Amino acid sequence: MIVNTPPPPYYAVIFTSVRTEGDEGYAAMADTMEELAATQPGYLGMEHARNNIGVSVSYWSSLEDIKNWKQNADHLAA
């Protein structure tokens, strides 16, 4: 799904991953992190493309919001 972002300025964070054989809980953790991100101040939405290589782009209102998400304890543990 394409995110309906507000007019700029806003920020994008790009996360890439290389998938391996077996899910080993990756999909469930990715879903949990997306749900958690959606509750964070400044979160605007997320887009994904996944195959052997995964690309996720999350959109944020400010650099401070990104910093806070990066420091979220559950996010760090993931």
N, C-alpha and C positions, 0 to 999 in steps of 0.2 A: 504494500500500500504506500502511496506517495503522501508524505506529510504535508498538511496545509499550514505552512509556517506563516508568521506575520511578516509584514514588510521589514526589510533589514533596517538596522543591524541586528544580527544574531550570530551565533557561533555553531560550528559543526565539529563533532568529535568522531573520528573514524577509527574503528577497531577492526583489525583483520585477524583471521585465524586459519590454520591449516587443519582440516579434519583428518582423523585417523580411523582405522578400522574400529568398529564398535562405538557406540554413543557414549558409554561410560558416564551417563548422567549429564552430558553436556547440554542437551536440548532442554532438560528440565531446569538446569541452572541458568541458562540463557533466558528462559521464560521468566524465572523468578527475578533476575536482575532487571529485565525490562519492566516488570510490574513495580519493582521497587523504585526504579528511576522515575517512573511516571508519577510517583508521590513526592518527588523532590522539587523544591522551589526552583523555578526557572526552566524546568523541563518543557520542551515544545513538541517532542515526538521523536520517532525512530523509524528507520527504514533498514531492510535487510536484503542481502542477496547471498544465498548459500548453495554451495555445491561441494566440491573438494576444497575450495577456498571460500571462507566466509567473509563477508564484508558487512559491517553494521555501522550506520551513521546515526548519531543522536544529535539533536538540535537543542541549543540552550540559549537563554536570554542574555547571559553575561559570563565573563571569564570567572567571576567569583562563584557562580552557580556550578560551573564545571569543576573548579577546585574543591568545592564542598562535596560534590558527587564522588570525585576521585578519593576523598578522604573518608567516605562513608564506610563504617566498619564491616558491614555485610558485603559491600562491593569489594573491599580489600581482601576479604576472606575468599571470595569467589575466584 
